[in-house]
């Protein structure tokens, strides 16, 4: 799996901590995420997402 992390330059860095890009198969079938109070916007740039 490819993971790329990018920290934006000003003025976006005041509002966005970082962007990240994932590519390839996920190591697990489901992603377990605990609530943190942060907003996480995910955009699928590939094929259809399959819910298992």
One Martini backbone bead per residue (centre of mass of N, CA, C, O) as a GRO file, in nm:
protein
   52
    1UNK     BB    1   0.098   0.035   0.021
    2UNK     BB    2   0.037   0.375  -0.041
    3UNK     BB    3   0.179   0.663   0.144
    4UNK     BB    4   0.091   1.014   0.136
    5UNK     BB    5   0.219   1.319   0.285
    6UNK     BB    6   0.083   1.664   0.304
    7UNK     BB    7   0.183   1.993   0.374
    8UNK     BB    8   0.055   2.286   0.360
    9UNK     BB    9   0.066   2.600   0.267
   10UNK     BB   10   0.026   2.909   0.287
   11UNK     BB   11  -0.292   2.949   0.428
   12UNK     BB   12  -0.385   2.641   0.473
   13UNK     BB   13  -0.228   2.563   0.745
   14UNK     BB   14  -0.453   2.696   0.934
   15UNK     BB   15  -0.682   2.455   0.843
   16UNK     BB   16  -0.465   2.228   0.747
   17UNK     BB   17  -0.263   1.974   0.837
   18UNK     BB   18  -0.327   1.740   0.607
   19UNK     BB   19  -0.260   1.534   0.337
   20UNK     BB   20  -0.375   1.215   0.193
   21UNK     BB   21  -0.254   0.910   0.022
   22UNK     BB   22  -0.410   0.611  -0.103
   23UNK     BB   23  -0.272   0.294  -0.236
   24UNK     BB   24  -0.422   0.003  -0.256
   25UNK     BB   25  -0.446  -0.242  -0.051
   26UNK     BB   26  -0.587  -0.315   0.231
   27UNK     BB   27  -0.495  -0.477   0.528
   28UNK     BB   28  -0.805  -0.457   0.580
   29UNK     BB   29  -1.145  -0.484   0.541
   30UNK     BB   30  -1.169  -0.288   0.790
   31UNK     BB   31  -1.205   0.033   0.929
   32UNK     BB   32  -1.095   0.149   1.243
   33UNK     BB   33  -1.261   0.428   1.409
   34UNK     BB   34  -1.215   0.667   1.636
   35UNK     BB   35  -1.332   0.918   1.804
   36UNK     BB   36  -1.196   1.280   1.789
   37UNK     BB   37  -1.334   1.560   1.658
   38UNK     BB   38  -1.256   1.530   1.366
   39UNK     BB   39  -1.229   1.606   1.033
   40UNK     BB   40  -1.293   1.362   0.760
   41UNK     BB   41  -1.220   1.374   0.420
   42UNK     BB   42  -1.329   1.146   0.168
   43UNK     BB   43  -1.194   1.058  -0.162
   44UNK     BB   44  -1.290   0.877  -0.444
   45UNK     BB   45  -1.073   0.802  -0.740
   46UNK     BB   46  -1.207   0.535  -0.808
   47UNK     BB   47  -1.386   0.291  -0.771
   48UNK     BB   48  -1.611   0.124  -0.631
   49UNK     BB   49  -1.757   0.075  -0.325
   50UNK     BB   50  -1.741  -0.205  -0.101
   51UNK     BB   51  -1.964  -0.350   0.112
   52UNK     BB   52  -1.915  -0.605   0.382
   0.00000   0.00000   0.00000
